[in-house]
Amino acid sequence: MKKIIALLLVSGITFMLHAQKSNPAINSLQKQLVGTWTLISVANIYPDSSRVYPYGKDPQGLLMFDEKGNYAIQILKAERPKIESGDKNKCTPEESTALVQGSNSHFGKYEVNEKKRTITFIIEHAFYPNWEGTEQERVYTYTGNEIKYVVTHTTQGGQKVIAEVAWGRIK
């Protein structure tokens, strides 16, 4: 009886290991990304290699991935001016500009292609409406506690600029 139980245990373990090898989704990056991430940096990189930090040197933000393939991103400048009137619907033109230029957000679905090392954001809604209904593929590097990707479809109106965005895992 002990030999039969041991044989069943070994067979079960072998089957589970084979299932994991034959089904890469079990250990896929898409599953590893699930959770909440905090923004480390956003840098716009121009053809001359100069860098501009559109949300400042200490931007604030959250990126959330869930197990069903949904994501949400929020990016804010750490310091933004208060609205003098106390009513966001009554901003001065300067206050409105500061709000628009100091934030970015979008949400939808995401897919990971590990062979190409890309994440595709399927954007349903976005603060920048030109992105709505688009799919944006971003090349990434991943270290377990940090993910960094490159945005080639920036909000810079077709200028030759890419954005490098880095996120750290919240534990």
VEXLO-850156 format. One line per 4 residues: their letters; for each residue x, y, z of C-alpha. Coordinates in Angstrom, 2 decimals. Layout:
BEGIN
a	X Y Z | ...
//
This chain:
BEGIN
mkki	0.00 0.00 0.00 | 2.84 2.41 0.87 | 4.44 1.70 -2.53 | 1.16 2.51 -4.32
iall	0.77 5.79 -2.40 | 4.40 6.73 -3.10 | 3.94 5.88 -6.80 | 0.77 8.00 -6.96
lvsg	2.55 10.91 -5.26 | 5.51 10.73 -7.67 | 3.12 10.44 -10.65 | 1.11 13.43 -9.43
itfm	4.21 15.57 -8.94 | 5.55 14.54 -12.36 | 2.20 15.41 -13.95 | 2.12 18.83 -12.23
lhaq	5.69 19.62 -13.34 | 4.88 18.54 -16.91 | 1.70 20.66 -16.87 | 3.68 23.71 -15.78
ksnp	6.25 23.18 -18.55 | 3.62 22.60 -21.22 | 1.48 25.53 -20.06 | 3.79 28.57 -19.87
ains	0.84 30.74 -18.78 | 1.18 29.22 -15.30 | 4.49 31.06 -14.80 | 4.02 33.83 -17.33
lqkq	5.04 37.42 -16.79 | 1.41 38.45 -17.14 | 0.66 36.54 -13.93 | 3.82 37.85 -12.25
lvgt	2.78 41.45 -12.92 | -0.50 41.09 -10.99 | -0.53 43.58 -8.13 | 0.08 47.25 -7.44
wtli	3.11 49.20 -8.61 | 4.34 52.67 -7.64 | 5.82 55.13 -10.12 | 9.60 55.57 -9.98
svan	10.23 57.84 -12.96 | 9.01 59.15 -16.31 | 11.62 60.55 -18.69 | 11.01 61.89 -22.19
iypd	14.05 61.15 -24.32 | 14.70 63.28 -27.41 | 16.76 62.41 -30.53 | 19.75 64.33 -29.15
ssrv	19.60 62.06 -26.03 | 18.44 64.91 -23.81 | 15.95 63.98 -21.09 | 12.98 65.94 -19.81
ypyg	10.98 64.86 -16.77 | 7.40 65.91 -17.64 | 6.08 64.99 -14.18 | 9.13 66.24 -12.27
kdpq	11.95 64.32 -10.61 | 9.60 62.79 -8.03 | 6.40 61.88 -9.88 | 3.59 60.07 -8.10
gllm	1.55 57.27 -9.57 | 0.01 53.84 -9.38 | -0.16 51.02 -11.89 | -2.45 48.10 -11.13
fdek	-2.62 44.79 -12.99 | -5.21 42.13 -12.14 | -5.39 38.44 -12.92 | -8.16 38.96 -15.50
gnya	-5.98 41.14 -17.77 | -7.23 44.55 -16.60 | -4.92 47.47 -15.79 | -5.17 51.07 -14.59
iqil	-2.46 53.76 -14.63 | -2.42 57.10 -12.82 | 0.52 59.52 -13.11 | 0.75 62.91 -11.39
kaer	3.34 65.58 -10.82 | 4.16 65.53 -7.12 | 3.61 69.26 -6.86 | 0.71 70.89 -8.63
pkie	-0.77 74.30 -7.86 | -3.98 74.43 -5.86 | -7.04 75.83 -7.64 | -7.49 79.33 -6.24
sgdk	-11.30 79.28 -6.51 | -11.55 75.87 -4.82 | -13.72 74.72 -7.76 | -12.12 72.66 -10.53
nkct	-14.84 73.87 -12.92 | -13.71 77.49 -12.43 | -9.98 77.19 -13.09 | -8.00 79.97 -14.62
pees	-6.42 79.07 -17.98 | -3.05 78.75 -16.22 | -4.51 76.41 -13.58 | -6.15 74.27 -16.27
talv	-2.86 74.03 -18.15 | -1.04 72.97 -14.99 | -3.66 70.28 -14.29 | -3.54 68.90 -17.83
qgsn	0.24 68.91 -18.07 | 0.61 67.49 -14.57 | -1.37 64.30 -15.00 | -1.95 61.28 -17.18
shfg	-4.16 58.24 -16.69 | -5.66 55.42 -18.69 | -7.17 51.97 -18.18 | -8.25 48.91 -20.11
kyev	-6.80 45.48 -20.85 | -3.20 44.35 -21.11 | -1.37 41.47 -22.79 | 2.22 40.34 -22.40
nekk	4.30 38.83 -25.21 | 7.35 37.37 -23.50 | 9.08 36.35 -26.74 | 8.94 39.92 -28.08
rtit	9.37 41.34 -24.53 | 6.36 43.62 -24.99 | 3.33 44.67 -23.01 | 0.35 45.81 -25.06
fiie	-2.05 48.22 -23.41 | -5.50 48.03 -25.00 | -6.69 51.45 -23.92 | -10.41 51.77 -23.25
hafy	-10.44 55.23 -21.64 | -7.70 57.80 -21.15 | -7.13 61.28 -19.78 | -5.63 61.99 -23.22
pnwe	-8.64 61.07 -25.40 | -6.52 60.53 -28.54 | -5.34 57.27 -26.94 | -8.85 55.84 -26.43
gteq	-9.52 52.75 -28.51 | -5.84 52.28 -29.35 | -3.50 49.39 -28.69 | -0.01 50.42 -27.65
ervy	2.83 47.95 -27.60 | 5.69 48.78 -25.23 | 9.05 47.04 -24.99 | 9.84 46.20 -21.35
tytg	12.56 45.05 -18.98 | 11.51 43.25 -15.81 | 13.54 42.39 -12.72 | 10.84 41.07 -10.40
neik	10.59 44.22 -8.30 | 10.83 46.74 -11.14 | 9.31 46.99 -14.58 | 10.46 49.58 -17.09
yvvt	8.93 50.14 -20.51 | 9.26 52.51 -23.46 | 6.31 54.53 -24.80 | 6.66 55.34 -28.49
httq	3.13 56.77 -28.91 | 3.62 59.75 -26.62 | 1.32 62.69 -26.04 | 3.87 64.97 -27.75
ggqk	1.97 65.34 -31.04 | 4.19 63.18 -33.22 | 7.48 64.71 -32.10 | 10.46 62.36 -32.21
viae	10.38 61.58 -28.51 | 10.03 58.40 -26.52 | 9.13 58.08 -22.87 | 10.82 55.69 -20.49
vawg	8.57 54.77 -17.55 | 9.73 52.82 -14.48 | 7.54 51.23 -11.79 | 8.44 49.48 -8.52
rik	6.39 46.71 -6.95 | 4.52 47.64 -3.78 | 5.04 44.86 -1.25
//
